[in-house]
Amino acid sequence: MSIEVRYARSFLRDLRNLESAAYQLVCEVVFEDFLALKQIQDLPGLQSITSDAIFYRFTIDNYIVGIEVTGEIVKFLRVLPKPNI
């Protein structure tokens, strides 16, 4: 997968606020596993958020990660706890 990866300030802020175990897990997926993927569709539980297929979300354990996909650029936007429903 030949893409450029970017990280929004909001994503980095969210990441810093995670508990230690969650921080390590999210970092492993985002900074290591993601770069080894052959295609974005291989992300766990990837779902489109909007009808124009630019914004997506996927899950890592009890967290939801929001991304923006524009051509060859993937920007990580947020990492938030799953809501308790």
C-alpha positions as CSV (number, residue, x, y, z in Angstrom):
1,M,0.0,0.0,0.0
2,S,1.6,3.2,-1.2
3,I,0.0,6.0,0.9
4,E,0.9,9.1,2.8
5,V,-0.2,8.9,6.5
6,R,-1.0,12.1,8.5
7,Y,-2.1,12.6,12.0
8,A,-4.5,15.4,13.1
9,R,-3.6,17.3,16.3
10,S,-7.0,16.0,17.7
11,F,-5.9,12.4,17.1
12,L,-2.5,13.0,18.9
13,R,-4.3,14.7,21.8
14,D,-6.7,11.9,22.1
15,L,-3.9,9.4,22.0
16,R,-2.0,11.1,24.8
17,N,-5.1,11.0,27.0
18,L,-5.6,7.2,26.7
19,E,-4.7,4.9,29.6
20,S,-1.4,3.1,29.2
21,A,-2.6,-0.3,27.9
22,A,-5.0,1.3,25.4
23,Y,-2.2,3.8,24.3
24,Q,0.1,0.9,23.6
25,L,-2.5,-1.1,21.7
26,V,-3.6,1.9,19.6
27,C,0.0,2.9,18.8
28,E,0.8,-0.7,17.7
29,V,-2.2,-0.8,15.3
30,V,-1.8,2.8,14.0
31,F,1.9,3.2,13.7
32,E,3.0,-0.4,12.9
33,D,0.1,-2.7,11.7
34,F,-1.5,-0.1,9.6
35,L,1.7,0.5,7.6
36,A,1.8,-3.2,6.8
37,L,-1.7,-3.4,5.4
38,K,-2.1,-4.1,1.7
39,Q,-5.4,-2.2,1.5
40,I,-7.4,0.0,3.8
41,Q,-10.4,-2.3,3.7
42,D,-8.3,-4.7,5.9
43,L,-8.7,-2.5,8.9
44,P,-10.9,-4.2,11.6
45,G,-14.5,-3.2,11.4
46,L,-14.0,-0.5,8.8
47,Q,-17.2,1.4,8.1
48,S,-17.9,4.5,6.0
49,I,-19.3,7.3,8.1
50,T,-20.5,9.5,5.2
51,S,-22.1,8.7,1.8
52,D,-19.2,10.3,-0.1
53,A,-16.8,7.6,1.2
54,I,-14.2,10.1,2.6
55,F,-14.7,9.6,6.3
56,Y,-14.4,6.1,7.9
57,R,-14.2,4.6,11.3
58,F,-12.8,1.3,12.6
59,T,-12.4,-0.2,16.1
60,I,-9.5,-1.1,18.2
61,D,-10.6,-3.0,21.3
62,N,-13.0,-0.5,23.1
63,Y,-12.0,2.5,21.0
64,I,-13.2,4.0,17.7
65,V,-10.7,5.5,15.3
66,G,-11.8,8.1,12.8
67,I,-9.9,8.5,9.5
68,E,-10.2,10.6,6.4
69,V,-9.2,9.0,3.1
70,T,-8.5,11.3,0.2
71,G,-6.8,9.6,-2.7
72,E,-3.4,8.3,-1.5
73,I,-3.6,10.3,1.8
74,V,-5.0,8.8,5.0
75,K,-5.4,11.2,7.9
76,F,-6.1,9.9,11.4
77,L,-8.6,12.3,13.0
78,R,-9.8,11.0,16.4
79,V,-9.5,8.0,18.8
80,L,-12.4,7.9,21.2
81,P,-13.9,5.4,23.6
82,K,-16.9,3.4,22.3
83,P,-20.1,4.7,23.9
84,N,-21.8,2.5,26.4
85,I,-25.2,1.8,25.0
